[in-house]
Amino acid sequence: MFRNQYDTDITTYSPQGRVHQIEYAMEAVKQGSAVVGLRSQDYVVLATLKRSSSELASNQRKLFEIDSHCGIAIAGLTADGRVLTRFMRTECHNYRFVYETVM
């Protein structure tokens, strides 16, 4: 896919009637990987599929610790997941500072 003047906004249609931002999002979903979570009364298990984009690339982490009692599994592009992880960690730290208890 190449960038042009019609891919800057999700409300801009190209002359062919396409919305390029939606096509970019669909391509990002295709490049993601699966995450499965199972919960019982006492335990939670998260499993991810780690795949590399090429033989030379290394596998990327898909499970992150948010706080000492909770974590997150990423099923998509790792860069987006890292941003979300950083935000969630900040929220947990702020909550612990204000209320002096875990979230």
Buried (B, 14 or more C-beta within 10 A) or exposed (E): EEEEEBBEEEEEEEEEEEBBBEEEEEEEEEEBBEBEEEEEEEEEEBEBEEEEEEEEEEEBEBBBEBBEEEBBBBBBBBEEBBEBBEEBBEEBEEBBEEEEEEB
